Amino acid sequence: MTDLKLYSYWRSSAAYRVRIALALKGLDYEYVPVHLVRDGGEQRTPTYRRMNPGGRVPTLEVNGQYIYQSMAILEWLEEQYPESPLLPGEPLPRAQVRGISQLIVADIQPLQNLSVTQYLQGVAGWDEHKMSAWLSHWITRGLTAVEEALMALGGSGFACGDAPTMADVCLVPQCYAARRFGVDPAQFPTIHRIEQLCQQLPAFQQAAPEVQPDAETQVRPG
């Protein structure tokens, strides 16, 4: 039996997408909180960096071995647990799903990452106004590209078909992060529709930041 532990932070976009994937595949796991701010950030401790040299979340521990970087974790989950697939069966749709996912995880999320914003504020000396403008610019620009990509596919269901895929798994956490940083995803009609559809599913509800064990503002279901 595979023993899974997820090292996570409640409002990390990268950890959020892995939680969604685990829930969609119906997998049980132990949740291990890693606070990204307290005491300079628990992800920077030598103990944690022995598991994840990049000093980021998430990390998935699999029977004492470690997988880091959320997309690598998602691909491993897809290969190890092909039920409830996150990728379509045909090569072209699979590439399209990966492309939309990468628009989010490679083009948007790194520019809002805590390590980047801490550097810009702490080293470059940016004030809140300048930081807000940076975040708004890059998130809006990125979501505009995602909106155009989704519209080009012309679907009426989830991002890339009638069931959630890796693209939806990446999109919903980015919508959550966009709101945190002052960008309303509702201005993008296709993104907004897909997010609302996803949020109706128990897997997305179970993975939401506010219901995680380490959430600083918790809203328990029921």
C-alpha positions in Angstrom: 0.0 0.0 0.0 1.3 3.4 -1.0 1.8 5.8 1.9 1.4 9.4 0.8 2.2 12.6 2.8 1.7 16.0 1.3 3.8 18.9 2.7 1.5 21.8 2.0 0.6 25.4 2.9 -3.0 26.3 2.9 -3.0 29.1 0.4 -0.1 28.1 -1.8 -1.4 27.9 -5.4 1.0 25.0 -6.2 0.0 23.0 -3.2 -3.7 23.8 -3.9 -3.5 22.2 -7.3 -2.0 19.0 -5.9 -4.7 18.8 -3.3 -7.3 19.0 -6.0 -5.7 16.3 -8.0 -5.4 14.0 -5.0 -9.1 14.6 -4.2 -10.2 14.0 -7.8 -8.4 10.7 -7.8 -9.9 9.8 -4.4 -6.5 9.3 -2.7 -6.0 9.4 1.0 -2.9 11.2 2.3 -1.4 12.7 5.4 -1.4 16.5 5.4 1.8 18.0 6.8 1.7 21.8 7.2 4.7 23.9 6.2 4.2 27.6 7.2 5.8 29.8 4.5 6.1 32.9 6.7 6.5 32.0 10.4 10.1 32.2 11.7 11.4 33.2 8.3 9.6 30.3 6.5 9.6 26.6 7.5 10.3 25.7 3.9 13.8 27.2 4.3 14.9 24.9 7.2 17.6 22.3 6.6 15.2 19.5 7.4 12.7 20.5 4.8 15.3 21.3 2.2 16.7 17.8 2.5 13.3 16.8 1.1 12.9 19.6 -1.3 16.1 21.3 -2.3 14.2 24.3 -3.8 12.7 25.1 -0.5 9.1 25.4 -1.8 5.8 23.6 -1.4 4.4 21.2 -2.2 6.4 18.1 -1.6 4.8 14.7 -1.9 6.4 11.9 0.1 5.8 8.5 -1.3 6.9 5.6 0.9 9.8 7.7 2.2 10.8 9.1 -1.2 10.1 12.7 -2.3 8.6 14.3 -5.3 8.7 18.1 -5.6 7.4 20.7 -8.1 3.6 20.5 -8.5 3.6 19.6 -12.2 5.9 16.7 -11.6 3.6 15.5 -8.8 0.6 15.8 -11.1 2.3 13.8 -13.8 3.3 11.1 -11.3 -0.2 10.9 -10.0 -1.5 10.6 -13.5 0.9 7.8 -14.3 0.5 6.0 -11.0 -3.3 6.4 -10.7 -4.8 6.6 -14.2 -8.3 6.4 -12.9 -10.2 9.7 -13.1 -7.6 11.0 -15.6 -6.3 14.5 -15.6 -5.1 14.3 -19.2 -7.1 13.3 -22.3 -6.3 10.1 -24.1 -5.3 11.6 -27.5 -1.9 13.3 -28.1 -3.3 16.7 -29.4 -5.8 17.3 -26.6 -3.2 16.2 -24.0 -0.8 18.8 -25.4 -3.5 21.5 -25.3 -4.2 20.7 -21.6 -0.6 20.9 -20.8 -0.3 24.2 -22.7 -3.0 25.9 -20.8 -1.6 24.5 -17.5 1.8 25.9 -18.4 0.3 29.3 -19.2 -0.7 29.4 -15.6 2.1 27.6 -13.7 5.0 29.0 -15.8 3.8 32.4 -16.9 1.6 33.7 -14.1 2.3 31.9 -10.8 6.1 32.5 -10.6 5.6 36.3 -10.8 3.3 36.3 -7.8 5.4 33.8 -5.9 6.2 34.7 -2.2 9.9 34.6 -2.9 9.6 37.1 -5.7 7.3 39.5 -3.8 9.5 39.3 -0.7 12.6 40.2 -2.7 10.9 43.1 -4.5 9.6 44.5 -1.2 12.6 43.7 1.1 15.5 44.2 -1.3 14.3 46.4 -4.1 12.3 48.5 -1.6 9.0 48.4 -3.4 6.0 49.9 -1.6 2.5 48.4 -1.5 1.3 50.5 -4.4 4.2 49.4 -6.7 3.8 45.8 -5.6 0.1 45.9 -6.3 0.6 47.3 -9.8 3.2 44.5 -10.5 0.8 41.8 -9.4 -2.2 43.2 -11.2 -0.3 43.7 -14.5 1.1 40.2 -14.7 -1.9 38.3 -13.4 -4.2 40.2 -15.8 -1.9 39.7 -18.7 -1.6 36.0 -17.9 -5.3 35.4 -17.4 -6.1 37.3 -20.6 -3.9 34.7 -22.5 -5.6 31.8 -20.7 -9.1 33.2 -21.5 -8.1 33.5 -25.2 -6.8 29.9 -25.2 -9.9 28.5 -23.5 -12.2 30.4 -26.0 -10.2 29.0 -28.9 -11.1 25.5 -27.7 -14.7 26.5 -27.9 -15.9 24.2 -25.2 -19.0 24.6 -22.9 -18.0 22.3 -20.1 -14.7 22.3 -18.2 -11.5 23.8 -19.5 -10.8 21.0 -22.0 -13.8 18.7 -22.2 -16.7 17.3 -20.1 -14.5 16.4 -17.1 -11.9 18.3 -15.1 -8.3 18.0 -16.4 -5.0 19.3 -15.3 -6.0 22.6 -16.8 -8.9 23.0 -14.4 -6.6 21.8 -11.5 -4.3 24.7 -12.3 -6.9 27.3 -13.1 -9.0 27.3 -9.9 -6.0 28.0 -7.6 -4.9 30.8 -9.9 -8.4 32.3 -9.6 -8.1 32.2 -5.9 -4.7 33.8 -6.0 -5.9 36.5 -8.4 -8.6 37.6 -5.9 -6.0 37.7 -3.1 -4.0 40.1 -5.2 -6.9 42.3 -6.3 -7.7 40.9 -9.8 -11.3 39.7 -10.2 -11.4 36.6 -12.5 -15.1 37.4 -13.2 -13.9 39.9 -15.8 -12.9 36.8 -17.9 -16.2 35.1 -18.8 -14.9 31.7 -19.8 -12.5 31.4 -16.9 -15.3 32.5 -14.5 -17.8 30.0 -15.9 -15.3 27.1 -15.6 -14.3 28.1 -12.1 -17.9 28.1 -11.0 -18.5 24.7 -12.6 -15.4 23.3 -10.8 -16.4 24.7 -7.5 -19.6 22.6 -7.5 -17.5 19.4 -7.3 -16.6 17.9 -3.9 -13.0 17.4 -4.9 -12.5 21.1 -5.4 -14.4 22.0 -2.3 -12.3 19.6 -0.2 -9.1 21.1 -1.5 -10.1 24.7 -0.9 -7.6 26.8 1.2 -10.0 27.8 3.9 -10.8 24.2 4.9 -7.2 23.0 5.3 -5.9 22.1 8.7 -3.5 25.0 8.8 -5.9 27.6 7.4 -5.6 30.9 9.3 -9.2 31.7 8.5 -11.2 28.4 8.5 -14.6 27.8 7.2 -15.7 24.2 8.0 -18.3 22.6 5.7 -21.6 21.4 7.1 
